[in-house]
């Protein structure tokens, strides 16, 4: 019963480690700085809405899940 859950936890851990390394070494510096990502600053107030970045992340995740389900 828990064997499938354990495999998912291992995959999630590897993905988090890879994302952490990519962030640490600056490979994701473009993420959040794309055209369409909204940044608003006025005085002590900041608003950041990463619309384009989240669309790209959603598309990437959808493709990965589609490949995963077929395999």
C-alpha positions in Angstrom: 0.0 0.0 0.0 2.7 2.5 0.9 5.2 1.4 -1.7 3.7 3.7 -4.3 3.7 6.6 -1.8 7.4 6.0 -1.0 8.2 6.2 -4.7 6.4 9.5 -5.0 8.2 10.8 -2.0 11.6 9.9 -3.6 10.7 11.5 -6.9 9.4 14.7 -5.1 12.6 14.9 -3.1 14.8 14.5 -6.2 12.8 17.2 -8.0 13.1 19.6 -5.0 16.8 19.0 -4.8 17.3 19.7 -8.6 15.1 22.8 -8.3 17.2 24.0 -5.3 20.4 23.4 -7.2 19.1 25.2 -10.3 18.1 28.2 -8.1 21.4 28.2 -6.2 23.5 28.3 -9.4 21.3 31.0 -11.0 19.8 28.7 -13.8 16.3 30.0 -13.0 17.1 33.7 -13.0 14.8 34.3 -15.9 11.9 32.8 -14.1 9.8 35.6 -12.7 11.3 38.2 -14.9 9.4 37.5 -18.1 7.3 39.9 -20.1 3.8 39.6 -18.7 5.0 39.2 -15.1 3.5 42.2 -13.2 5.6 44.1 -10.7 4.2 47.1 -8.9 6.2 49.2 -6.4 5.1 52.3 -4.7 6.5 53.6 -1.5 6.7 50.7 1.0 4.3 48.5 -1.0 5.3 45.8 -3.5 3.0 43.6 -5.6 4.3 40.8 -7.8 2.1 38.6 -10.0 4.1 36.2 -12.1 1.4 35.5 -14.7 3.6 34.5 -17.6 6.0 32.4 -15.5 3.1 30.5 -14.0 1.6 29.8 -17.4 4.9 28.3 -18.5 5.2 26.3 -15.3 1.7 25.0 -15.8 2.3 24.0 -19.4 5.6 22.2 -18.4 3.8 20.4 -15.6 1.0 19.4 -17.9 3.4 18.0 -20.5 5.3 16.0 -17.8 2.1 14.5 -16.4 0.9 13.6 -19.9 4.1 11.8 -20.6 4.1 10.1 -17.2 0.5 8.8 -17.7 1.3 7.3 -21.2 4.4 5.6 -20.0 
